[in-house]
Amino acid sequence: MRVEADVVIVGGGLAGLAAARRLHRAGVPWRLLEADGRLGGRVATDAVDGYLLDRGFQVLNTAYPRLGTLLDTDRLDLRYFTSGVLVRKGDDLLRLVNPLREPTGGPRTALAGVGSLLDRLRFAALAAGCATLPTSRLLAAPETSAEAALRRAGLSDAIIEELLRPFLSGVLIDRELATSSRVLAMVLRSFARGRIGLPAEGMAALPRTIADPLPADLIELNCPVDEVAPGRVRTRAGEIHCRAVVVAVDPPGAAALLPTLATVRMHSYTTYYHSAPEPPLTEPILLLDGDRREIVANTVVVSNAAPTYAPAGRHLVATSVVGPAPTEPAVRAELTRLYGRSTADWSHLTTAPVPNALPAAPPPQGQLRKPVALAEGLFVAGDHRDSPSIQGALASGWRTAGAVLAELRAG
């Protein structure tokens, strides 16, 4: 049998690209096969009439450890959001910020009417612990659900329902907060330590920049894979023989190619994009619903942070809903209430459903790192093998490539 490449990577999302980068750096011959006509997987941007519309509202956190290994973030020309949130409670908009990023906002945050002062102090202590303690200690803490961890920290129903559930449901795509407390700890760590922003050219700039150093002739787009087996990959164009196969597609696709994998439940959400002639807020800050309506998870004037996302004279508003998608008029009515002004002159640009946004990560998740080496030269990568996040996808791809290198050297 002729070996055409040492490693075949199936899937050109973040995990597959991270794996390719490490293999390429090590000088190991590889090929990457992507079923779609573009790279990036779940990270994509559509340019429509002067707007940049990401496939679901996403952000990039500068605290993700694996980013620095793969790219210089300056190349992304990141445009940043305020490190904090606004919370709508009745007639009030309450502003809470990270005092490490905005020290002058600390007193106002301490006095904001979301939960009690004790709640806010306890949450600040929880976030500070996640930011400063070694990761090993965070992952050694007793594991429970995210909601149970918040209650274990002494937080009341008020601050959980008015602030933390709406905020975290948008991050974890999990309104029930059934996600592992260890994933929660990593999320709080990244938000406390980093800044969140968007590449000026849209989130698709992230996979594009990661892929830039890779030879284009080793990447084949529009190449669906029908079957993988030890030593071979079958496409509609024929078989490719290799020493190792890395399956780096989304969890449903991975389970179809690797039937021994356990089924992973996926969380979904929907983003509604609107164009406004005037911004309903002037600050680049996430707005949450503290009135417990549980329709909108969050909404933000994207173009306040990244003006490149909208044409001159217009403003882009992204609104995310977790779970079943309401009608656009129902969302618009909620936006009128949340922003406290009419949305009658807004235009609905598109509704972007993301049916397989993130893998569910209920406890137990252990150390978050699941096995990537299966058997006989078969490997699996993706955020379902690490934390459900961009960081998890990148870290998994890098870790999987390390496992492949170790096996090839041993063989």
N, C-alpha and C positions, 0 to 999 in steps of 0.2 A: 504494500500500500504506500503510495506517495504522500508524504506529509507536505501540504501546501502552505501551512503556517503553523508555528508552534502553538498559537492560541487564536481561537475564534471567539470574538465577543459578540453576543447577540443582544442588540439594543443600544441605541445611541443617546440615551438619556444621561443625566448627570452621573449616575453610577457607572455606566458603560464608558463614558468619556474619562472619568477619573481612573478607571482600570487601564484604559488604553494609554493614558499619560504615564502611569508608573511602568507599564511594560515597555513602552517606547524609551523611557529614560534608562531602563535596564538593558536595552539592546536586544530584546527578545522579539522575534518576528511575530506579528499579529495581523489580524484583519477584523474589521468591525462591520457588522451587517445591521442595517436599520430598515424596518418595514416602511416607515413614513418617508416622505420626500424631504424631510428636514431633520436636524439633530435637536435634542433638547428634551424629548419625552414630554412630561407634564409641564415643563417650563417653556412657554411659547408666547409670542406677541404677534398680533395682527395689526398692520398699518391700514387704517380705513379713513379716507377723507381727511387726512391731516391729524388724526388721533392715533395714539398707540394704545391698543387694547390688549392687555395681558390676558391669557386664558385663565381667568379667575384672578382676583386681586391677590398679589403676592408681594412680599418684601424680602430684602436681603439684609441679614444681620452681620455687621462687621466683626462680631465676636465668634463667628463660626470658625473653629480652629483649622479646619482643612482648607479654607479659602486661600490662606497665605501660601500653602504648598503648591497650589495649582495656578495662581494668577496674581498679578499686581492689581489690587482693587482700584488704583488710580486710573487704570485703563478703562474702567467702567463708567467713570465720570458720575459717581453716585450723587444723587440729590436726596437730601435727608428730611425726614419727618421729625417733628418735635418728640423728644423722649418723654412722652406722657400721653394723657387722654383727656378728652372732655366728656362729661357725663350729663346727660339730660335728665333732670328730675323736676317734673312739673314745669314751672315757668323759669327755672334756673338752669344755667349751664355752669357746671362745676369743673374747674381745671385742676388736674393732679399731674405733677411732673416728677421725674427722677431728680432728686435734689443733688445727686452727684454730677448730673449734666447741667442743671440749672439751679444753682444754689439760691438765687434770689426768689425762686418759686417755692422753696421749701416751706416757709411760714404759711403761705396761702394754701399749699397742699395739706399741711397739718390741720388747718382750720376748715377745709372743705367739708361740706355736709354729706359725705358718703360714709355710711357706717358711723362709728363713734371715734373719738380721738384715740382711745385704746386700740380699736381695730386698726387704725392707720399706723400706729406705732408698732403693733404686732406684725402687720404685713411688711413694714419696712425692715423689721428685724429678720423676718423669714427671707426676704429678697437679699438682704445683706449677707446672711449666712450662705445662701446658694451662690452668691458671687465670690465669696472669699474662702470658703472651705475647700479643701482638695476634692476633686471629683470622686476619688476613691471613698471618701467619707460619706459623700452624698449618696453614692450607690450602695453603701453598706447600711444605710438607715432602714428601719422596718418598712417594707413595701406595702402600700395600700392604694386606693384610688386617689385621684387628684382632689376630689371633693373631701374625702375623709382626711387627707393631709392638711387641707386648709382648716378644717374644723379642729383637727388635732393641734394646730397652731393657735387655737383660741379665737378664731375669727367668727364673727356673728353672721346670722342669716342676712342681715342688712348689707354688709359689705360684700358678701359672696354674691348675692342676687343683684345688687345694684352696680357692681364694678367687675368682680372677678369672673362670674359666669359669662356675662356678655363678652368680656375681653378674651378670656381663655377659650371660649367656644369658637371664636374666630381663628385663634392660633392652632388649636388642636383639632378643629372641625368636630367638636364633641360637646354638645350642649349639656349632656348628662355628667360631664367631668368624670367619666368612668376610666379615663386614661391613667396609666400607672403614675404613682407619686414620683417615681424616679425620672420619668419623662418630664413631669412638671418641674422637678428640680433643675433639669438641664435647660428648660425653657426660661425659667426665672433667672438662671445664671446668665444666659445669653442676653436677655433684655437688660439686666443690670450692668453688664460689662461692655455691651456694644451699642452701636447706633443702628437704626433701621433706615433703609433708603431704597431708592430705585435707580438702576442705570438710566442715564439720559436717553438711551436708545431702546429702552424697554427691557423686561426681564430676559428676553431671548438673547440679549448681549452676554449673559452669564455663560450658557453652554457654548456660544460662539467663541468667546474669548478663551475658554478652557480648551476648545478644539483647535485653536489657531496654530499651535506648534506641531500638530499632527499632520503627516503627509496625506493629502487628499486622496491619493490613489489607493490608500489602505482602507478607505471608508466607502462602503457601498450603500447608497440610499435606495429606497423603493425595492427593498430585497426582503420580503417576508420569509421567515424560517418556519418550515413545516414540522421538523423533527430534529431533536438532538439525541445523540447517543455517544457512548465512549469512543472517542477518536474520530467522530464525524458529525457534520451538520448538513441537513438536507434542505435545500431551497428549491424553488420552482425551476431554477435554472440548472440544478444538479447538486451533487454532493461535494463538500469540501472536507478534506481529511486534515486532521490536526492532532496535536498531543493533548490539548486541554480545551475545554469549552466553558466560557463564562456566560451564564444566562443573566442578563441585566435588564430585563423588561419589567413591566409593572406586575404586581403580585398575581392578578388573574392570568396574565400571559405566562408568567413563570410556572404557575401550577399546571397550566395546559401542556407546557413543554416538559415539565418535571413532575410527573404524577405522584412521586413520593413526598413532595412538599405538602405541608399542612395548609389547608385553605385559610386565607387571611381575609377577614372582613374589612371592607373599605368604607371610609366616611366620604360623604358627598357634600358639596355646597354649590351655591349659585351666586354669581356676581352680576349686578345690574349696572350698566353704564349709562349715565346721562350727561348731556351737554347743557351747560348753563351760560347765559350771556354775562352774568355777574356771579362771582363766587359767593356762596352762602356764608362762608367763613373766610377770613383772610390768612389764618394760620394753617400750616401743614400739620394737622393733628387729627388723630383718630377720634371719632365721635361715637359714644356708646349710649345705649338706651338703659338708663337707670330706673325707668318706670315699670320695668318687668313685663313689657308687652310681649317679649320673646318672639318677635317677628324678624326684625333686623338685628344681626349680630354686631355689625359696625358699618360706618360710612365715613368717607374721607374725600376731600377735594384734592385729588391726586395732583392736579396741575399746580397747586400751591407749592408742593415740594418740587415737582418736575414739570416746569412749563413746557418742555419738549413733548409732553404727552397730549397737548391740545393745540389746535391752530390759533393764530393770533386773534384776540378778541373773544375767545371762547374758553370755557373752563370745564374740566372733566371731573365728574363725581362718580366714585365707585362705591357700591353698596353690596355687602355680602350677607347672605342668608344661609344658615346651616339647616340641613334637613329639607323637607318638602318645600318646593318653590311656590310662593304666592304669585298672584298676577302682578303685572307691572303697575296697574293703577293702585293696587293695595300697597305696594312698596312706595310709590310716589306719595300716597297719603301719609305714610309713616315718615317720609323724609320732610314733608311739610311740617309735621309736629316736631321732629328732632331738630331741624335747623331753625324752626321758629319763623319761617317766612314762606311765601307762596312758591310753589314749583310749577305753576301753570305755564310759564314760558320756557320750561326745560324741554329738551328733546331727548327721547329715548333712543339711544344709539344701538344697543344690543343687549341681550341677556346671554350670559356665558355660563352654562351648566358645567360643572366639573364632577362627573359621576364617580370617579375613582381618585379623589384628591389626595387622601392620606390613608395609610393602613391604620386600622384600630390597634391600640397598644394597651390593652387592659392588663392589670397585674395577673400573674407574675411576669415581669420582663427581666428579672435578674439584673445582670450587668449591662443590659441593652444589646450586647453583642451576641448574635445568634450564629451558629455554625455556617460557614460559607463553602466549605469543602464537603461535597457529597460522596461520590464514589467513582473510582475509575476515571479520574480526570474531568469530572463534571463539577462545576462551581456555580454558585448563585450569588448575585449582588443586588442591592437595592435598599431603600429605606425601611423595608420590612425586615431587614437583617440587622439594623441598628435603630436609631431613634427615627420616628416619623417626621422628617424635616429635610430641608436642603442639605444641612450638615450631615444628617444620617445617610443620605444618598451618596454624597461625596466620600464620606469616611468609609462606607461599605465598599464602594468601588476600589478605593485605595487599598483597603485591608484584603479584599479578595485577590487583587493582583499580587499582593505579598504572599498569600497562600499559594497561588499558582507558581510564583517564582521558586518558592521553597520546594514544591513538588517536582518541578522540572529539574532543579539542581540535584535533588535526591535521586532522580531517575537517571 
